[in-house]
Amino acid sequence: MTTRDDLTLAHRLADAAGDAIRPFFRARFDLEFKSDKSPVTEADKAAEAAIRAILEKERPGDGIIGEEYGATREDAERVWILDPIDGTRSFVAGRPIFGTLIALTQAGWPTVGIIDQPIAKERWAGMMGQPTTFNGKSVRTRACRSLEEAIVASTGPQYFPGCTGEHFSRLAGQCRDTVWGGDCYNYALVASGHVDIVVEAGLKLHDIAALVPVVEGAGGRMCDWTGEPIDAQSDGRVIAAGDPARVDDIIEALAQGHEGH
């Protein structure tokens, strides 16, 4: 069962991660590249290590799945999902639009989520059944009467595997404007009513889990490209809609794509 104590702990985890990250921002740090060419820094590792130390002490029965240090007790009923720096490329470039993602899943379903931007000290927190907060105050998504009025965001065209980029382009062509870059920060902006839609593909569980309680607690909806809810088994194709009434329109636009794909 998820309780307010879990949300309180998630805030403490985000505090610890932020303390680990800030000394490295726009400073000298070691940089490595994983097999998929994605960067990882000292800050990524330090932040996840700080979070794990607290969880191992205070939630020894819970599982942990982290981007940098893998899985521990991943078959537990309750599993914490960690991405210490979502948007490492932005971090490396000195752009404060990355975020620390902390989620708690129960039987594979995200129940608590934190999106923390430790440089600007902006934090969105969501918990199933509770309103999402931004720095402690409730926030709401905004209404969007049609795709023609929508701002759609995505991290970058290069992150759409296979033919998914063609499907995204078809959606973007129906929207008022497209914003590139931002990683998890885009989903936070959906929750606060500044962006209407985020669509991405090829994401992993640590990229997604924390976003769901944040977006949905603010009145939005998250699902995959077929409209199914997001859980630990989702395929990495994600829709976040500030106005749930637009989800069917988004799915229809994505489904059009190019014939033959």
VOGU-3710 file (C-alpha; in Angstrom, 3 decimals, decimal comma):
1> mttrddltla> 0,000/0,000/0,000  1,182/3,505/-0,834  0,919/6,137/1,911  1,755/9,786/2,497  4,926/8,538/4,183  6,054/7,224/0,803  5,554/10,638/-0,772  7,431/12,272/2,105  10,281/9,831/1,582  10,280/10,531/-2,162
11> hrladaagda> 10,796/14,226/-1,388  13,763/13,352/0,823  15,210/11,194/-1,943  14,909/14,103/-4,369  16,621/16,403/-1,845  19,520/13,965/-1,545  19,833/13,617/-5,318  19,822/17,379/-5,794  22,559/17,821/-3,183  24,654/15,276/-5,102
21> irpffrarfd> 24,025/16,854/-8,519  24,440/20,587/-7,934  28,228/20,612/-7,313  28,783/19,046/-10,747  26,536/21,385/-12,769  28,558/23,543/-15,206  31,690/22,189/-13,515  34,342/19,636/-14,445  33,230/16,020/-14,180  34,006/12,611/-15,627
31> lefksdkspv> 31,915/11,663/-18,643  31,449/8,164/-20,042  29,295/6,746/-22,833  27,179/3,606/-22,583  26,863/0,992/-25,308  23,860/2,873/-26,745  26,022/6,057/-26,969  24,060/7,778/-24,202  26,214/9,796/-21,773  26,593/9,132/-18,049
41> teadkaaeaa> 28,381/11,434/-15,618  29,721/11,403/-12,076  26,599/13,327/-11,137  24,267/10,578/-12,428  26,100/7,981/-10,361  26,412/10,118/-7,228  22,719/11,002/-7,264  21,524/7,423/-7,676  23,947/6,200/-5,013  22,590/8,807/-2,578
51> irailekerp> 19,002/7,703/-3,228  19,825/4,010/-2,921  21,626/4,498/0,407  18,476/5,972/1,929  16,167/3,328/0,460  18,351/0,423/1,606  18,255/1,813/5,140  14,598/2,839/5,340  12,803/0,517/2,882  14,908/-2,672/2,918
61> gdgiigeeyg> 12,022/-4,794/1,657  11,244/-2,638/-1,355  12,736/-3,250/-4,774  14,874/-0,713/-6,634  15,356/-0,311/-10,377  17,772/2,460/-11,333  19,220/3,574/-14,633  22,825/3,518/-13,405  23,014/0,631/-10,914  20,393/-1,782/-12,200
71> atredaervw> 17,828/-3,826/-10,310  17,651/-4,998/-6,705  14,686/-7,068/-5,484  12,868/-6,175/-8,707  10,198/-8,825/-8,029  9,030/-7,049/-4,848  5,444/-5,811/-4,641  6,724/-2,252/-4,174  9,559/-1,081/-6,406  11,245/2,331/-6,547
81> ildpidgtrs> 12,147/3,391/-10,104  15,019/5,876/-10,384  16,478/8,036/-13,116  18,992/10,282/-11,327  19,409/12,621/-14,300  16,817/12,348/-17,044  18,242/14,545/-19,766  21,954/13,956/-19,200  22,760/15,615/-22,531  21,135/18,827/-21,277
91> fvagrpifgt> 23,058/18,499/-18,001  26,349/18,094/-19,867  25,533/21,133/-22,020  24,793/23,248/-18,935  21,071/23,526/-19,656  18,895/23,335/-16,502  16,015/21,461/-18,129  16,996/17,963/-16,986  15,359/16,336/-13,990  15,642/13,678/-11,326
101> lialtqagwp> 12,846/11,109/-11,638  11,743/9,117/-8,603  8,754/6,770/-8,739  7,199/4,130/-6,543  5,330/1,346/-8,299  2,887/-1,050/-6,665  2,424/-4,345/-8,538  3,888/-2,592/-11,600  1,621/0,477/-11,445  3,133/3,927/-10,744
111> tvgiidqpia> 1,646/5,348/-7,526  4,123/8,092/-6,545  6,147/10,321/-8,853  8,629/13,174/-8,448  10,077/15,336/-11,222  12,795/17,489/-9,629  14,848/20,172/-11,354  17,598/20,708/-8,769  19,209/23,801/-10,302  16,050/25,904/-10,650
121> kerwagmmgq> 14,719/24,176/-7,507  11,465/23,282/-9,220  9,687/20,149/-8,045  6,521/18,476/-9,250  5,115/15,754/-6,999  2,260/13,378/-7,740  0,580/10,585/-5,819  -2,329/8,422/-6,871  -5,556/9,955/-5,594  -3,918/13,283/-4,691
131> pttfngksvr> -3,568/16,562/-6,633  -0,165/17,194/-8,178  1,885/19,957/-6,593  4,566/22,274/-7,924  6,807/23,467/-5,095  4,022/22,614/-2,675  1,101/24,258/-4,492  -1,500/22,429/-6,557  -1,238/22,702/-10,341  -3,605/21,788/-13,171
141> tracrsleea> -3,271/20,996/-16,846  -5,090/23,272/-19,274  -7,996/22,654/-21,595  -7,226/22,173/-25,296  -10,217/22,335/-27,618  -8,465/20,862/-30,684  -5,082/19,705/-31,953  -4,917/22,918/-33,980  -4,549/24,823/-30,686  -2,025/22,435/-29,134
151> ivastgpqyf> 1,656/22,826/-28,312  3,270/19,396/-28,679  6,706/18,644/-27,252  9,243/15,847/-27,644  12,904/15,430/-26,775  14,159/15,121/-30,341  13,386/13,591/-33,739  16,454/11,345/-33,430  14,839/9,494/-30,513  11,996/7,999/-32,550
161> pgctgehfsr> 13,047/4,453/-33,506  12,060/2,897/-36,806  9,140/4,603/-38,500  7,693/6,131/-35,325  9,145/9,522/-36,274  6,957/9,606/-39,387  3,883/9,020/-37,233  4,943/11,814/-34,858  5,463/14,167/-37,801  1,896/13,535/-38,910
171> lagqcrdtvw> 0,645/14,515/-35,435  2,931/17,547/-35,196  1,655/18,764/-38,554  -1,829/19,057/-37,061  -0,688/21,005/-33,974  -0,117/24,723/-33,548  3,523/24,425/-32,547  6,215/21,848/-31,803  8,865/22,241/-29,101  12,006/20,070/-29,182
181> ggdcynyalv> 14,237/19,198/-26,225  13,322/18,919/-22,595  13,085/15,235/-21,648  11,041/14,890/-18,428  10,720/18,671/-18,107  8,129/18,650/-20,893  5,820/16,416/-18,857  6,148/18,754/-15,885  5,115/21,626/-18,150  2,045/19,620/-19,208
191> asghvdivve> 1,130/19,247/-15,530  1,478/22,998/-15,004  -0,594/23,878/-18,074  2,105/25,319/-20,351  2,384/22,452/-22,862  -0,572/20,442/-24,160  0,906/17,176/-25,451  4,107/15,161/-25,180  4,626/12,169/-27,468  7,723/9,956/-27,404
201> aglklhdiaa> 8,866/6,448/-28,316  11,664/4,149/-27,234  11,468/5,104/-23,559  12,397/2,784/-20,695  10,582/2,293/-17,398  12,905/4,669/-15,541  12,057/7,374/-18,101  8,309/6,978/-17,654  7,197/5,750/-14,225  7,524/9,021/-12,282
211> lvpvvegagg> 5,722/11,014/-14,958  2,391/9,203/-14,679  1,307/10,308/-11,171  2,485/13,851/-11,904  0,568/14,291/-15,163  -2,565/12,432/-14,067  -2,716/14,070/-10,648  -2,850/17,427/-12,448  -5,849/16,347/-14,534  -4,043/14,997/-17,574
221> rmcdwtgepi> -3,794/11,482/-18,947  -0,872/9,252/-19,847  -1,140/6,173/-22,034  0,665/4,285/-24,763  0,040/4,872/-28,466  -2,943/2,513/-28,389  -4,572/4,205/-25,395  -3,583/1,575/-22,820  -2,481/2,782/-19,357  1,224/2,952/-18,577
231> daqsdgrvia> 2,682/0,216/-16,375  5,933/-1,725/-15,985  5,185/-3,727/-19,158  4,539/-0,744/-21,462  6,417/-0,699/-24,776  8,013/2,740/-24,428  5,677/4,609/-26,778  4,113/7,308/-24,626  1,415/9,964/-24,871  0,913/12,638/-22,224
241> agdparvddi> -2,154/14,812/-22,812  -3,033/17,752/-20,614  -6,631/17,514/-21,795  -7,803/13,873/-21,740  -10,448/14,770/-24,352  -7,656/15,033/-26,960  -6,235/11,528/-26,450  -8,372/9,913/-29,161  -7,393/12,685/-31,602  -3,706/12,130/-30,802
251> iealaqgheg> -3,957/8,360/-31,260  -5,787/8,822/-34,561  -3,142/11,248/-35,850  -0,295/8,929/-34,818  -2,007/5,952/-36,444  -2,116/7,706/-39,793  1,659/7,825/-40,269  2,797/6,770/-43,712  1,059/3,927/-45,452  2,920/0,670/-45,254
261> h> 4,357/1,299/-41,754
//
